[in-house]
Amino acid sequence: MKKLINAVENVLRESLDGFAAAHADLVRVAHDPTYVARADAPVRGKVALISGGGSGHEPLHAGFVGHGMLHAACPGEVFTSPTPDQMVAAAGAVDGGAGILLIVKNYSGDVMNFEMAAEMLPGAQATVLVNDDVAVEDSTYTTGRRGVAGTMVVEKIVGAAAEAGAELAACQALGERVNQATGSMGVALTSCTVPAAGTPTFTLGADEMEMGVGIHGEPGRRRVRLAQADAIAEEMIGAICQSLAPARGTPVLLHVNGFGGTPLMELYLMYHAAAKLCAARGLEIARSLVGSYTTSLDMAGCSLTLTRLDDELISLWDAPVHTPALRWGR
């Protein structure tokens, strides 16, 4: 294993300290328990958004803490859910008096620990469960579909509404609507290596890929021979559209997400392939985003995400955002 680390047991803490120092104008980090919060939190009179999950998916979630998105994020150890005490501490730090909205990816550990935290939180709170992965219906890690790159879409759109002063119930309903309008699917060309393990999570042959892989290296729909980008995109877009059933003329967000080990050249090539397929289905790509936003450590591969849009969702997507990893309009 070759990684830029000092000691395995200090990877997360040292990474978070570096992250906070690099973006001290936007965020601050607390330890024992660990969370990342907006530098200006709490924001009085507005709903506070909190998300989190295992580390290794950076910039998700801490990279989306800031104006127009999250108020706090709770990072667990690599691919390990954060604990309820982290969420409770984060909520106490960012609660502006209008309630707390928890945005949770559908993984068993995340769901259980966020539910425990919700029971411990005083005041008004609500939860949005994200399950945008169309690749599988169940896995070892979930009951139902997994929450993957669509989580960022939910955080951006709901974050804009909260920034504009939307009430807690409205933010929750909006998050559920965005989740239902979003589908994602991933493909892996290589495994990832968790620092504490020191060896790849799984093994792929030189001519193999994992179609429908999860962001922790969970098995996908099937292991198949490596194909050309157009064929890979065709299977992924086909599966997403089968789930979302967008009508011709529907405006969509097309998000091509890298898993951490894929160069932008290849991500833009995949965007080109996916965009052609969307056009052939009569879909209007109203907004797009390409880059590594929900990663799986050093995995080579990508995911494709489509979100059905309308005028309201487009306006909220376009609203100003200023976070370490996502920023425009401000």
C-alpha positions in Angstrom: 0.0 0.0 0.0 1.4 3.4 -1.0 -0.5 6.4 0.5 0.5 9.8 1.7 -0.1 9.2 5.4 1.8 9.2 8.7 0.1 6.6 10.8 -3.1 4.8 9.9 -4.8 5.7 13.1 -4.3 9.4 12.6 -5.4 9.6 8.9 -8.9 11.1 9.6 -7.9 13.6 12.3 -4.9 15.0 10.4 -6.9 15.2 7.2 -9.7 17.1 8.9 -7.2 19.5 10.5 -5.7 20.2 7.2 -9.1 20.7 5.6 -10.2 23.1 8.3 -6.9 25.1 8.0 -7.2 25.3 4.2 -10.7 26.6 4.4 -10.7 28.5 7.7 -12.9 31.2 6.3 -15.7 28.7 5.6 -15.5 25.9 8.2 -14.2 24.9 11.6 -13.5 21.4 12.9 -14.2 20.0 16.4 -12.8 16.8 17.9 -14.0 14.4 20.6 -16.7 14.2 19.2 -15.7 15.0 15.6 -17.8 17.3 13.4 -17.2 20.0 10.8 -19.4 23.2 11.1 -19.9 26.4 9.1 -17.6 29.1 10.4 -20.7 31.4 10.8 -22.9 28.8 12.5 -25.4 29.0 14.0 -27.5 30.9 11.5 -30.4 32.3 13.6 -33.9 31.7 12.4 -33.0 29.2 9.7 -33.3 25.4 9.4 -29.9 23.8 10.0 -28.9 20.9 7.7 -26.6 18.2 9.0 -25.3 15.2 7.1 -22.5 12.8 7.4 -21.2 9.3 6.9 -18.0 7.3 6.7 -14.9 9.2 5.5 -13.3 8.2 2.2 -15.9 9.9 0.0 -14.5 13.4 0.0 -15.6 16.0 -0.7 -18.9 14.4 0.5 -19.9 15.5 3.1 -17.6 18.0 4.8 -16.7 19.7 1.5 -20.3 20.8 1.2 -20.4 22.7 4.5 -21.0 26.4 3.9 -23.3 29.0 2.5 -26.2 27.5 0.6 -25.6 23.9 1.6 -24.9 22.1 4.9 -24.4 23.7 8.3 -22.5 20.7 9.7 -21.1 17.3 8.7 -20.2 14.4 10.8 -17.4 12.3 9.4 -16.9 8.7 10.7 -13.8 6.7 10.2 -13.1 5.4 6.7 -16.3 3.7 5.4 -17.7 3.7 9.0 -20.8 5.5 10.1 -20.4 8.5 12.5 -21.7 7.9 16.0 -24.8 9.6 17.5 -22.8 11.7 19.9 -21.1 13.4 16.9 -24.5 14.3 15.4 -25.9 15.6 18.7 -22.8 17.7 19.2 -23.0 19.1 15.7 -26.7 19.9 16.1 -25.9 21.8 19.3 -23.3 23.8 17.5 -25.4 24.9 14.5 -29.0 24.9 15.7 -30.4 28.3 14.7 -33.8 27.8 16.4 -35.8 26.8 13.3 -35.2 23.0 13.6 -32.6 20.5 12.4 -32.9 18.5 9.1 -30.8 15.3 9.0 -29.8 14.1 5.5 -28.9 10.5 5.7 -27.6 8.0 3.0 -29.4 4.7 3.1 -26.7 2.5 4.7 -27.7 0.4 7.7 -25.1 2.0 10.1 -25.9 5.5 9.0 -29.6 5.0 9.4 -29.3 3.4 12.8 -27.0 6.0 14.2 -28.9 9.0 12.8 -32.1 7.5 14.2 -30.5 7.2 17.6 -29.3 10.8 17.4 -32.7 12.0 16.4 -34.2 10.5 19.5 -31.6 12.4 21.6 -32.0 15.8 19.9 -34.2 18.4 21.7 -36.5 20.6 19.6 -37.9 20.1 16.1 -36.0 17.8 13.8 -36.8 15.8 10.6 -34.9 13.4 8.3 -34.5 12.9 4.6 -33.3 9.4 3.6 -31.4 9.4 0.3 -31.5 6.2 -1.8 -30.7 7.1 -5.4 -28.6 4.1 -6.4 -30.7 2.2 -9.1 -28.1 -0.6 -9.4 -29.5 -2.9 -6.7 -32.5 -3.1 -4.5 -30.7 -4.6 -1.5 -27.2 -5.2 -0.3 -25.2 -6.2 2.8 -25.1 -2.5 3.8 -28.7 -1.4 3.2 -32.3 -2.3 3.2 -33.4 -1.0 -0.2 -31.4 1.2 -2.5 -28.1 2.8 -1.5 -27.6 6.5 -1.1 -24.7 7.7 -3.4 -23.9 10.7 -5.5 -27.5 12.0 -5.5 -26.9 12.9 -1.9 -25.0 15.9 -3.0 -27.9 17.0 -5.3 -30.3 16.8 -2.3 -27.9 18.7 -0.1 -27.5 21.5 -2.7 -31.2 22.0 -3.5 -32.4 21.7 0.1 -29.5 23.8 1.3 -30.6 26.6 -1.0 -34.2 26.4 0.3 -33.0 26.5 3.9 -30.8 29.5 3.1 -33.8 31.3 1.7 -35.7 30.7 4.9 -37.9 27.7 4.1 -39.4 26.0 7.2 -38.4 22.6 8.4 -41.4 20.7 7.0 -40.9 22.3 3.6 -37.2 21.4 3.6 -38.0 17.8 4.4 -40.7 17.6 1.7 -38.3 19.1 -0.8 -35.5 16.7 0.0 -37.9 13.7 -0.4 -39.0 15.1 -3.8 -35.5 15.6 -5.0 -34.5 12.1 -3.9 -37.5 10.6 -5.7 -36.5 12.5 -8.9 -32.9 11.3 -8.7 -31.2 8.1 -9.9 -27.6 7.1 -10.0 -25.4 4.1 -11.1 -21.7 3.5 -10.8 -19.0 1.4 -12.5 -15.6 0.4 -11.1 -12.5 -0.3 -13.1 -10.4 -1.0 -10.0 -10.9 -1.5 -6.3 -10.2 1.0 -3.6 -7.8 0.4 -0.6 -8.9 1.3 2.9 -5.8 2.5 4.8 -6.5 0.3 7.9 -6.8 -2.8 5.7 -3.8 -2.1 3.5 -5.1 -4.3 0.6 -7.7 -3.8 -2.1 -11.3 -4.3 -1.0 -11.9 -6.6 -4.0 -10.0 -7.8 -7.1 -10.8 -7.1 -10.7 -9.0 -8.8 -13.6 -7.2 -6.6 -16.2 -10.2 -6.9 -18.6 -13.0 -6.8 -15.9 -15.2 -4.1 -14.5 -17.8 -4.1 -11.7 -21.1 -2.7 -13.1 -23.3 -1.1 -10.5 -20.6 -0.9 -7.8 -21.3 0.8 -4.5 -19.2 3.6 -3.1 -17.7 1.4 -0.4 -16.7 -1.3 -3.0 -19.9 -3.3 -2.5 -20.7 -5.7 -5.4 -22.7 -4.3 -8.3 -25.2 -5.9 -10.6 -22.5 -8.1 -12.2 -18.9 -8.4 -13.1 -18.3 -8.1 -16.8 -15.6 -7.6 -19.4 -14.3 -4.0 -19.8 -16.3 -2.3 -22.5 -16.1 1.0 -24.5 -17.3 4.1 -22.7 -20.4 4.4 -25.0 -21.5 0.9 -24.0 -20.9 1.5 -20.3 -22.9 4.8 -20.4 -25.7 3.1 -22.4 -26.2 0.5 -19.7 -26.1 3.1 -16.8 -28.4 5.6 -18.5 -30.7 2.9 -19.4 -31.0 1.6 -15.9 -31.5 5.1 -14.5 -34.2 6.0 -17.0 -35.9 2.7 -16.4 -36.2 3.7 -12.7 -37.0 7.4 -13.2 -39.2 7.1 -16.3 -38.6 10.7 -17.5 -40.9 11.8 -20.3 -39.5 13.2 -23.5 -38.8 16.9 -23.0 -38.1 16.5 -19.3 -35.3 18.9 -18.1 -32.6 17.0 -16.2 -29.4 17.5 -14.3 -26.7 15.3 -15.6 -24.0 14.7 -13.0 -20.9 12.6 -13.9 -19.0 11.8 -10.7 -15.5 10.4 -10.4 -14.7 7.8 -7.7 -11.3 9.3 -6.9 -8.9 7.6 -9.3 -10.3 8.8 -12.6 -8.9 11.7 -14.6 -11.2 14.5 -15.7 -10.4 13.6 -19.4 -12.3 10.3 -18.9 -15.1 11.9 -16.9 -15.8 14.5 -19.6 -15.7 11.7 -22.2 -18.3 9.8 -20.2 -20.3 13.1 -20.0 -20.2 13.2 -23.8 -21.4 9.6 -24.1 -24.2 10.2 -21.5 -25.3 13.4 -23.0 -25.8 11.8 -26.5 -27.9 9.1 -24.8 -30.1 11.7 -23.0 -30.6 13.5 -26.3 -31.6 10.3 -28.0 -34.3 9.8 -25.3 -35.6 13.4 -25.8 -34.3 14.7 -22.5 -33.2 18.3 -22.1 -29.9 18.6 -20.1 -30.8 21.8 -18.3 -27.9 21.7 -15.8 -24.7 19.6 -15.6 -21.9 18.9 -13.2 -18.7 16.9 -13.8 -16.0 16.1 -11.3 -15.2 13.9 -8.3 -17.7 14.8 -5.6 -18.7 11.5 -4.1 -15.5 9.4 -4.2 -14.5 6.0 -3.0 -10.9 6.7 -1.9 -8.7 5.8 -4.9 -11.1 3.7 -6.9 -11.0 4.2 -10.7 -14.5 4.5 -12.2 -17.4 6.8 -12.1 -21.1 7.2 -11.5 -23.8 8.8 -13.6 -26.7 10.7 -11.9 -29.9 12.1 -13.5 -32.3 14.4 -11.6 -35.7 15.3 -13.1 -35.9 19.1 -12.8 -38.6 21.8 -12.9 -38.4 25.6 -12.7 -38.3 25.5 -8.9 -35.5 22.9 -8.7 -33.5 24.7 -11.4 -33.8 28.0 -9.4 -32.6 26.3 -6.2 -29.8 24.5 -8.0 -28.6 27.9 -9.5 -28.9 29.7 -6.1 -25.5 30.9 -4.7 -23.4 28.3 -2.9 -20.0 28.8 -1.3 -18.4 25.7 0.2 -14.9 24.2 0.0 -16.0 21.9 -2.9 -18.9 23.6 -4.6 -19.3 27.3 -5.2 -21.0 29.6 -7.7 -23.0 32.8 -7.8 -21.4 34.5 -4.8 
